[in-house]
Amino acid sequence: MLTLWEAWMDAFEELYQALPARKRVVCPTNGDGEVRLAFTGSSSGSGTALVWCDTCMTGIFLHRTRVPAGVTPLAPEKRRRVPNFRIIAPDAGSDDEDVESAVL
């Protein structure tokens, strides 16, 4: 059985693989809302991925993520389009030590 962190990583990967097209992915936390994905950063090809549920307002973020071709990171003035959401921390022992637990 997947942990909540692993389920969110699967949701991210599903959305990421579909880019630049959109795909509907159901929230791993509540099974009801839709998972959203946005990138912040520069046009250098890497940035931060923000992944959240539009209903329960929980999600994850990943630093140093490759921004796929055809996807434009959010400009600083457009970052307000990403709502405040509760960050799910990586599982203990996860390889994702880079990810922090915080509220955006």
C-alpha positions as CSV (number, residue, x, y, z in Angstrom):
1,M,0.0,0.0,0.0
2,L,1.3,3.5,-0.9
3,T,2.0,6.1,1.8
4,L,0.3,9.5,1.3
5,W,3.6,10.9,0.2
6,E,4.1,8.2,-2.4
7,A,0.5,8.7,-3.7
8,W,1.2,12.4,-4.1
9,M,4.4,11.7,-6.0
10,D,2.5,9.3,-8.3
11,A,-0.1,12.1,-8.9
12,F,2.8,14.5,-9.7
13,E,4.4,12.0,-12.1
14,E,1.1,11.4,-13.9
15,L,0.6,15.2,-14.4
16,Y,4.2,15.7,-15.3
17,Q,4.2,13.0,-18.0
18,A,1.2,14.5,-19.7
19,L,2.7,18.0,-20.0
20,P,2.3,20.3,-21.7
21,A,-1.2,18.8,-22.1
22,R,-3.6,18.8,-19.1
23,K,-4.8,15.7,-17.4
24,R,-7.3,15.2,-14.7
25,V,-5.8,13.5,-11.6
26,V,-7.9,12.9,-8.5
27,C,-6.6,14.1,-5.1
28,P,-4.7,11.3,-3.3
29,T,-5.7,12.8,0.1
30,N,-9.5,13.0,-0.2
31,G,-10.3,11.2,-3.5
32,D,-12.5,14.1,-4.5
33,G,-10.7,17.2,-5.7
34,E,-8.5,17.7,-8.7
35,V,-4.7,17.9,-8.4
36,R,-3.2,21.0,-9.9
37,L,0.5,21.6,-11.0
38,A,2.4,24.8,-11.5
39,F,6.1,25.6,-11.7
40,T,8.0,28.6,-10.4
41,G,11.5,29.5,-11.4
42,S,13.4,30.9,-14.3
43,S,13.4,30.0,-18.0
44,S,16.7,28.1,-17.3
45,G,14.9,24.8,-17.4
46,S,14.6,24.1,-13.7
47,G,12.3,25.3,-11.0
48,T,10.0,24.3,-8.1
49,A,7.0,22.2,-8.8
50,L,3.9,23.1,-6.7
51,V,1.3,20.3,-6.6
52,W,-2.0,20.8,-4.7
53,C,-5.6,19.7,-4.5
54,D,-8.1,22.4,-5.4
55,T,-10.6,21.1,-2.8
56,C,-8.7,20.1,0.4
57,M,-5.8,22.5,-0.2
58,T,-3.1,20.0,0.6
59,G,-0.1,19.0,-1.6
60,I,3.6,18.8,-2.1
61,F,6.4,20.9,-3.6
62,L,9.6,19.7,-5.2
63,H,12.8,21.8,-5.6
64,R,15.1,21.6,-8.6
65,T,12.6,20.0,-10.9
66,R,13.1,20.1,-14.6
67,V,10.4,22.3,-16.2
68,P,9.3,20.4,-19.4
69,A,9.5,21.9,-22.8
70,G,6.3,23.8,-23.6
71,V,5.7,24.8,-20.0
72,T,6.3,28.3,-18.8
73,P,7.1,28.8,-15.1
74,L,4.8,31.3,-13.3
75,A,6.2,34.8,-13.3
76,P,6.6,36.3,-9.8
77,E,3.5,38.5,-10.2
78,K,1.4,35.5,-11.2
79,R,2.4,33.3,-8.3
80,R,-0.6,34.6,-6.3
81,R,-2.7,32.3,-8.5
82,V,-1.3,29.4,-6.5
83,P,-3.4,29.2,-3.3
84,N,-2.0,28.7,0.2
85,F,-2.0,25.0,0.8
86,R,-0.8,22.6,3.5
87,I,2.4,20.8,2.6
88,I,2.6,17.0,3.1
89,A,6.0,16.1,4.4
90,P,8.0,13.3,2.8
91,D,7.9,9.9,4.5
92,A,10.6,9.3,7.0
93,G,13.6,7.8,5.2
94,S,12.5,9.2,1.9
95,D,15.2,10.1,-0.7
96,D,13.4,13.4,-1.1
97,E,15.3,15.2,1.7
98,D,15.2,18.3,-0.4
99,V,11.5,18.8,0.3
100,E,10.5,20.8,3.3
101,S,7.3,20.7,5.4
102,A,5.7,24.1,5.5
103,V,2.7,26.1,4.8
104,L,2.9,28.2,1.6
